[in-house]
């Protein structure tokens, strides 16, 4: 839950008086700035932000109210003893229903926290309801973190309510005096919100399928094949026993189902084994796709096994990466010059070596040169060689140069954009007819080398700016291959495991624990594959043969991908009674059901630490 803690009074006063963000890192400042840009007044009596007839709004949201109020009413009854009121709003922040409140009701009325009032950010500035709608995340706003001065004495907990497709359809909010703030209220709001989301999903399936979700899951359980149910966002809703036996590899095989909206059959690989997937969408009235049912049939492709390739060593299942490998393999068989466009650390030289190894020149030399690592005055002599005593510091017997060394093979120019114009001119001549002249000599020489270049810069823009020759640009880009940066690839975890296996060889690599996987998947990897390889070496050393968790990764990786904060961290919070306990138990049941008993996964779904989950299980006597 996004928590906006109460700032010092001076911070709010300085912001309101200056009308601009201050030199502070308080998370509420960006939200106040947004409220200011919407024209909300921070002081004075708020505008009469209400509607004349709430019945029309309730009618439009009747499904939301019918499914949410049975859960909200007992929750509100329990929270009333603490002076907290529970409200349900629509997507415009209009309060459709208000329940409970106890002694807080008169104060809530003065704050216009009543049915028919509008609490979106354009009307009331920073507040839990409006900010939850604006950012589509659960929000807690405490005291002076509210933009309007009149709300500074309030504490609010809100969570977006979502339909089965993941679309926000309203907000559940609990508000009271700031002295009533407590972590249990926050947990109750989150648990009740999840229970409402599940109720909305169950109703949607019930409207679309006779017998609803329960009947559908029983049908999937009776299937003789692995069967899954995937929602429109690609999230796994259910797996039968046969699908569970395939492990988490089955989840990765269908991560892109959210893009599909039709019946289809496709060939997929699950943990290296081929299957035929039969995909059938479940569509509600109005054409809204609720989910897709997938049946997996073991399948052996009727194609001959592919012979080993020089590109097999380039590990990756990401679609863009695989496409680049496939294109490179085709281009390798030609004499076309190739330019690789990719960020530093993506493996450009490995690609270039694979191109060479798959080419007719594979028995010739592969010569690599980093154009950015050589002083500008020496680039031409390094490429084309020099005669004896050609310049101060020249080799006594002269130097043949990289071009001559690559004859009958492949010359790889990394960071080709760094070539000075003098070297560009000499390189262009060589590419046109294979001739060149050593520095300090007049004798024309000849070499036969295939050119592969690489750069992370925009050569087209350099041509327009005059820093790269246009004729050379068109000469070297006979084939252009773009390699995706690691942050855009979908196979980061597979690549991490492959690198671990190589680094650990000849022994088996240790497993990656879920928190390490989450950190690896969530990190941006600015250094790309090179940085990932270093990180795996770092983790392998610290784990000392044991399983790798997030603490074994470099600090840059795990510090920026911290696990979700626990919703409740206090050891001495007593079990809530009544509806709050029911809501918490319901959320626990749903999480354990979806996680198929995996406690780590259930804790992640609930947004709590595993230790907190254990206390909740004991509190509700769940085995």
Secondary structure, 3 states (H helix, E strand, C coil): CEEECCCCHHHHHHHHHHCCCCCCCCCHHHHHHHHHHCCCCCCCCCCCCECCCHHHHHHHCHHHHHHHHHHHHHHHHHHHCCCEEEEEECCCCEEEEEEECHHHHHHHHHCCCCCCEECCHHHHCCCHHHHHHHHCCCEEEEHHHCCCHHHCCEEEEEEEEECCCCCEEEEEEEEEEHHHCCHHHHHHHHHHHHHHHHHHHHHHHHHHCCCHHHHHHHHHHCCCCEEEEEECCCCEEEECHHHHCCCCHHHHHCCCHHHCCCCEEEEEEECCEEEEEEEEEEECCCCCEEEEEEEEEECCCCCCCCCCCHHHHCCCCCHHHHHHHHHHHHHHCCCCCEEEECCCCCCHHHHHHHHHHCCCCCCCCEEEEEHHHCCHHHHHHHHHCECCCCCCCCCCCCECCHHHHCCCCEEEEECHHHCCHHHHHHHHHHHHHCEEECECCCCEEECCCEEEEEECCCHHHHHHHCCCCHHHHHHHCCEEEECCCHHHCCCHHHHHHHHHHHHHCCCCCCCECHHHHHHHHHCCCCCHHHHHHHHHHHHHHHHCCCCECHHHCCHHHHHCCCCCCCCCCCCCCCCCCHHHHHHHHHHHHHHHHHCCCCHHHHHHHHCCCHHHHHHHHHHCCCC
